[in-house]
């Protein structure tokens, strides 16, 4: 009994020491603020740091733990894939969001990632206006309904809701529906911007009716200040690194927005007014305004139960697509983004206190340079012609190669070729053989570096080292295609149903996988870390910091520098 009491005493003392150490390591977390910057390649904030103020990226660099060597390890670096990985700590093979669009084999139709016909938008006339929508993946959606039900893993926010049922407030905001919905998880509330309606919206998955503060925000004329004005340079011209690069042949003029400053937003009632706001820093500014209103009216971070707010800023992605990563437009956009971040952090400090706020900033993916820019530097880069992935050409070649008289390829939506498996089965063809034939046809094109069949991925018989592993990490049996196509470095399709862009992400290459990871607030001490980490580590790190269970599919590990 003496020994039992002794060990009990030691155990109690040990637990007390651990709890005491944890209590003194950092103040309680009242708010987790997860910031995602769409298409923020890891080097971009560093190359412009000298042009930033003190409250945004410089605050993060001085007071935060900045991981400079963070890279995704999946192949399809698209928006929904990255946001879902940030939310779940899982690879797409686990969380299921393998692309912005995939073929639903049950209905034989292409589906948009977060569409769900069971949950309609609360706003009338807020569905995607396909006549003015510049995002080709949005135009695929078959209904206006949206929900997180396609996610196959829980998220950090879901785990927070499990730990504090009914008391932890969980919200996500973005211009893009796919930038908000994954982070809110299945238990939180998500809002996104409808370009058709010119307001922030949600679906009846989240609410039966809008909270009054949302109605008030949407009716307040927040967009009017941009009408009949322009996006102009925010600093004197001589202070920019790329002021001489304001008119490049490879840049895109979207609906009269132009290739040079100033870029006019147009009249308030013009067809593309709200679209052009999102193709500029204005999109981030209205997202910030809505997020600040949400934070205040919902009372986030005002008690001992930790709340969660995800803010995904989308302008960097649109600017990268239209003008390129090394354009004057991107430079000014990043300067304005820095001010937006500073405004957000200052507001959180005033309302919650940064010592009670755990901040993490990252990106859903990186982005390439425009081929025209690289060609000026004598580097190899190119746009891929649509003929390379023509389903008509593939079907004609397969007819001859396999001696069939029907079409075997059902559709191509990058990066996947989808076979019509019903026809393959009816003809009693070997699926792996047909997949291999498609892969061989794709590899005949010099723009194609690799073509991986689903059969080889499942068997684990792919070659290509890390590249093959990244493709395998993207494979989910019910959603992924029959052949995964990898273009050569610096090559990508830039023509989407007539919309020509300067650059497009989504590849396996490092420029698309490299992102920043920065933890700050909650009295974290500043540090730069260069070892290899992944964005899948973020959700487990947040869970570890708050002493809750990590998401169900998480493959990442808690980052030791952030562990209290």
Secondary structure by P-SEA (a helix, b strand, c coil): caaaaaaaaaaaaaaaaaaaaaaaccccccbbbbbbbcccccccccccccccccccaaaaaaccccccbbbbccccccaaaaaaaaaccccccccccccccccccccccccccccccccccccccccccccccccccccccccccccccccccccaaaaaaaaccccccccccccccccccccccccbbbbbbccccccccccccccccccaaaaaaaaccccccccccccccccccccccccccccccccccccccccccccccccccccaaaaaaaacaaaaaaaaaaaaaaaaaaccccccbbbbbbbbbcaaaaaaaccccccaaaaaaaaaaaaaaaaaaaaaaaccccccbbbbbbbcccccccaaaaaaacbbbbbbccccccaaaaaaaaaaaacccccccccccccbbbcaaaaaaaacccaaaaaaaaaaaaaccccccccccaaaaaacccccaaaaaaaaaaccccccccbbbbcccccccccccccccccccccccccccbbbbbbbccccccccccccccccaaaaaaaaaacccccccccccccccccc
